[in-house]
Amino acid sequence: MVKQTIQIFARVKPPARKQQSGIYSIDDDENLTPSLEIIIPRDLADGFVNNKRESYKFIFQRIFDQDAKQEIIFENIAKPVAER
């Protein structure tokens, strides 16, 4: 049995047409671990102090952006698992 760590991947999907999207950025530098940062602006319309976090950062083995095709996802994630 091969001992291997669990790998976690992310795929950013386009938002629904009427859904308000948050702002995100992908840091995919080859020397660093890929990370996805999601920024959700605070709603200041209510007129009270909102202390909720605006920025959420997650780390993955690989991140696929909105333009990634299903074939690329399969080749990188499912195919290596199926070939074992």
MDAnalysis code that builds the backbone (N, CA, C; Angstrom):
import MDAnalysis as mda
import numpy as np

u = mda.Universe.empty(252, n_residues=84, atom_resindex=np.repeat(np.arange(84), 3), trajectory=True)
u.add_TopologyAttr("name", ["N", "CA", "C"] * 84)
u.add_TopologyAttr("resid", np.arange(1, 85))
u.add_TopologyAttr("resname", ["MET", "VAL", "LYS", "GLN", "THR", "ILE", "GLN", "ILE", "PHE", "ALA", "ARG", "VAL", "LYS", "PRO", "PRO", "ALA", "ARG", "LYS", "GLN", "GLN", "SER", "GLY", "ILE", "TYR", "SER", "ILE", "ASP", "ASP", "ASP", "GLU", "ASN", "LEU", "THR", "PRO", "SER", "LEU", "GLU", "ILE", "ILE", "ILE", "PRO", "ARG", "ASP", "LEU", "ALA", "ASP", "GLY", "PHE", "VAL", "ASN", "ASN", "LYS", "ARG", "GLU", "SER", "TYR", "LYS", "PHE", "ILE", "PHE", "GLN", "ARG", "ILE", "PHE", "ASP", "GLN", "ASP", "ALA", "LYS", "GLN", "GLU", "ILE", "ILE", "PHE", "GLU", "ASN", "ILE", "ALA", "LYS", "PRO", "VAL", "ALA", "GLU", "ARG"])
u.atoms.positions = np.array([
    [0.841, -1.182, 0.000],
    [0.000, 0.000, 0.000],
    [0.887, 1.246, 0.000],
    [0.569, 2.174, -0.835],
    [1.323, 3.411, -0.953],
    [0.823, 4.412, 0.081],
    [1.766, 4.943, 0.853],
    [1.377, 5.970, 1.818],
    [1.572, 7.337, 1.164],
    [0.506, 8.092, 1.124],
    [0.551, 9.400, 0.490],
    [-0.374, 10.329, 1.252],
    [-0.011, 11.586, 1.313],
    [-0.845, 12.555, 2.007],
    [-2.078, 12.900, 1.180],
    [-3.061, 13.397, 1.844],
    [-4.275, 13.846, 1.166],
    [-3.969, 15.134, 0.417],
    [-4.409, 15.198, -0.812],
    [-4.216, 16.397, -1.618],
    [-5.538, 17.135, -1.731],
    [-5.466, 18.455, -1.647],
    [-6.666, 19.282, -1.716],
    [-6.533, 20.254, -2.881],
    [-7.542, 20.228, -3.749],
    [-7.556, 21.089, -4.921],
    [-8.757, 22.030, -4.828],
    [-8.672, 23.148, -5.546],
    [-9.794, 24.089, -5.601],
    [-10.087, 24.409, -7.061],
    [-11.371, 24.570, -7.335],
    [-11.805, 25.011, -8.664],
    [-12.756, 26.173, -8.467],
    [-12.400, 27.311, -9.025],
    [-13.228, 28.512, -8.914],
    [-14.240, 28.481, -10.051],
    [-15.506, 28.482, -9.689],
    [-16.569, 28.452, -10.687],
    [-17.100, 29.868, -10.905],
    [-17.571, 30.166, -12.097],
    [-18.158, 31.492, -12.337],
    [-19.403, 31.688, -11.476],
    [-19.641, 32.901, -11.018],
    [-20.849, 33.142, -10.204],
    [-22.103, 33.042, -11.054],
    [-23.217, 32.750, -10.385],
    [-24.503, 32.742, -11.078],
    [-24.780, 34.141, -11.616],
    [-25.634, 34.257, -12.581],
    [-25.869, 35.550, -13.242],
    [-26.322, 36.642, -12.292],
    [-27.277, 36.343, -11.425],
    [-27.830, 37.370, -10.541],
    [-27.128, 37.422, -9.191],
    [-26.232, 36.479, -8.943],
    [-25.561, 36.413, -7.655],
    [-24.412, 37.415, -7.618],
    [-24.329, 38.153, -6.509],
    [-23.230, 39.104, -6.352],
    [-21.983, 38.315, -6.005],
    [-20.928, 38.559, -6.741],
    [-19.715, 37.785, -6.510],
    [-18.762, 38.534, -5.593],
    [-18.023, 37.769, -4.801],
    [-16.961, 38.338, -3.994],
    [-15.723, 38.496, -4.861],
    [-14.773, 39.177, -4.352],
    [-13.533, 39.393, -5.068],
    [-12.564, 38.304, -4.620],
    [-11.848, 37.714, -5.538],
    [-10.885, 36.699, -5.167],
    [-9.578, 36.913, -5.913],
    [-8.504, 36.382, -5.349],
    [-7.222, 36.402, -6.025],
    [-6.522, 35.077, -5.779],
    [-5.807, 34.632, -6.783],
    [-5.078, 33.373, -6.707],
    [-3.596, 33.691, -6.738],
    [-2.882, 33.228, -5.715],
    [-1.429, 33.378, -5.650],
    [-0.841, 32.022, -6.005],
    [-0.399, 31.886, -7.239],
    [0.052, 30.590, -7.756],
    [1.528, 30.650, -8.134],
    [2.354, 31.250, -7.269],
    [3.787, 31.345, -7.505],
    [4.405, 29.952, -7.403],
    [5.329, 29.611, -8.303],
    [5.920, 28.271, -8.314],
    [6.719, 27.978, -7.045],
    [7.270, 28.989, -6.394],
    [8.090, 28.788, -5.199],
    [7.262, 28.692, -3.926],
    [6.000, 29.041, -3.978],
    [5.140, 29.038, -2.800],
    [3.995, 28.048, -2.979],
    [3.338, 27.730, -1.891],
    [2.138, 26.906, -1.944],
    [1.000, 27.748, -2.505],
    [0.252, 27.247, -3.483],
    [-0.848, 28.029, -4.060],
    [-1.902, 28.384, -3.003],
    [-2.352, 29.628, -3.057],
    [-3.370, 30.055, -2.097],
    [-4.462, 30.838, -2.814],
    [-5.643, 30.778, -2.221],
    [-6.821, 31.461, -2.745],
    [-7.309, 32.406, -1.663],
    [-7.392, 33.686, -1.986],
    [-7.888, 34.671, -1.034],
    [-9.222, 35.200, -1.531],
    [-10.222, 35.140, -0.660],
    [-11.556, 35.628, -0.993],
    [-11.828, 36.852, -0.141],
    [-12.226, 37.926, -0.783],
    [-12.506, 39.181, -0.091],
    [-13.998, 39.465, -0.208],
    [-14.638, 39.573, 0.949],
    [-16.070, 39.868, 1.002],
    [-16.220, 41.257, 1.618],
    [-16.590, 42.255, 0.825],
    [-16.690, 43.614, 1.359],
    [-17.729, 43.711, 2.478],
    [-17.415, 44.533, 3.463],
    [-18.360, 44.770, 4.559],
    [-19.532, 45.590, 4.051],
    [-20.699, 45.319, 4.575],
    [-21.886, 46.071, 4.206],
    [-22.010, 47.252, 5.161],
    [-21.727, 48.438, 4.668],
    [-21.757, 49.629, 5.515],
    [-23.103, 50.341, 5.469],
    [-24.051, 49.780, 4.740],
    [-25.334, 50.450, 4.567],
    [-26.157, 50.496, 5.843],
    [-25.936, 49.586, 6.784],
    [-26.741, 49.537, 7.991],
    [-26.382, 50.630, 9.000],
    [-25.216, 51.233, 8.871],
    [-24.848, 52.340, 9.744],
    [-24.297, 51.920, 11.095],
    [-23.903, 50.665, 11.265],
    [-23.290, 50.247, 12.513],
    [-21.945, 49.600, 12.221],
    [-21.143, 49.411, 13.264],
    [-19.809, 48.852, 13.092],
    [-19.922, 47.363, 12.785],
    [-19.261, 46.947, 11.746],
    [-19.260, 45.543, 11.340],
    [-17.839, 45.016, 11.515],
    [-17.635, 44.129, 12.479],
    [-16.304, 43.605, 12.761],
    [-16.050, 42.245, 12.120],
    [-16.850, 41.867, 11.151],
    [-16.638, 40.599, 10.464],
    [-15.365, 40.667, 9.638],
    [-14.749, 39.507, 9.450],
    [-13.559, 39.446, 8.607],
    [-13.935, 39.748, 7.166],
    [-13.038, 40.422, 6.482],
    [-13.247, 40.708, 5.060],
    [-12.462, 39.756, 4.177],
    [-11.376, 39.216, 4.693],
    [-10.470, 38.422, 3.890],
    [-10.343, 37.009, 4.454],
    [-10.470, 36.024, 3.574],
    [-10.324, 34.623, 3.935],
    [-9.289, 34.018, 2.994],
    [-8.257, 33.398, 3.552],
    [-7.182, 32.829, 2.732],
    [-7.102, 31.322, 2.969],
    [-7.061, 30.551, 1.860],
    [-7.018, 29.100, 1.912],
    [-5.842, 28.606, 1.082],
    [-5.235, 27.515, 1.519],
    [-4.074, 26.944, 0.836],
    [-4.466, 25.598, 0.223],
    [-4.028, 25.366, -1.018],
    [-4.339, 24.152, -1.755],
    [-3.083, 23.637, -2.450],
    [-3.112, 22.387, -2.917],
    [-2.010, 21.864, -3.719],
    [-2.025, 22.503, -5.110],
    [-3.229, 22.730, -5.626],
    [-3.371, 23.385, -6.923],
    [-4.731, 24.044, -6.995],
    [-4.777, 25.176, -7.694],
    [-6.022, 25.921, -7.846],
    [-6.304, 26.092, -9.335],
    [-7.526, 25.748, -9.729],
    [-7.954, 25.902, -11.115],
    [-8.902, 27.088, -11.188],
    [-8.609, 28.012, -12.085],
    [-9.410, 29.225, -12.228],
    [-10.668, 28.937, -13.044],
    [-11.467, 29.970, -13.251],
    [-12.759, 29.837, -13.936],
    [-12.637, 29.308, -15.358],
    [-11.513, 29.552, -16.009],
    [-11.369, 29.141, -17.399],
    [-10.814, 27.723, -17.564],
    [-10.607, 26.988, -16.482],
    [-10.082, 25.619, -16.561],
    [-11.126, 24.685, -17.174],
    [-10.709, 23.925, -18.143],
    [-11.600, 22.975, -18.821],
    [-11.688, 21.677, -18.025],
    [-12.763, 20.951, -18.211],
    [-12.986, 19.690, -17.498],
    [-11.875, 18.677, -17.794],
    [-11.338, 18.681, -19.008],
    [-10.273, 17.755, -19.374],
    [-9.017, 18.000, -18.537],
    [-8.699, 19.275, -18.292],
    [-7.528, 19.627, -17.478],
    [-7.729, 19.170, -16.040],
    [-8.924, 19.355, -15.515],
    [-9.241, 18.911, -14.152],
    [-9.060, 17.392, -14.065],
    [-9.583, 16.660, -15.034],
    [-9.472, 15.207, -15.036],
    [-8.014, 14.756, -15.112],
    [-7.253, 15.338, -16.013],
    [-5.853, 14.942, -16.202],
    [-5.027, 15.161, -14.938],
    [-5.309, 16.204, -14.184],
    [-4.508, 16.544, -13.015],
    [-4.984, 15.895, -11.722],
    [-6.259, 15.574, -11.629],
    [-6.789, 15.079, -10.354],
    [-7.238, 13.620, -10.460],
    [-8.167, 13.320, -11.326],
    [-8.779, 11.991, -11.356],
    [-7.905, 10.933, -12.034],
    [-7.246, 11.265, -13.109],
    [-6.469, 10.290, -13.848],
    [-5.346, 9.663, -13.017],
    [-4.540, 10.450, -12.281],
    [-3.507, 9.823, -11.446],
    [-4.065, 8.879, -10.397],
    [-5.232, 9.177, -9.865],
    [-5.859, 8.308, -8.855],
    [-6.348, 7.022, -9.511],
    [-6.957, 7.132, -10.686],
    [-7.508, 5.971, -11.378],
    [-6.417, 5.034, -11.880],
    [-5.229, 5.570, -12.169],
    [-4.148, 4.748, -12.710],
    [-3.398, 3.973, -11.641],
    [-3.668, 4.186, -10.372],
    [-2.962, 3.466, -9.305],
    [-3.445, 2.075, -9.163],
])
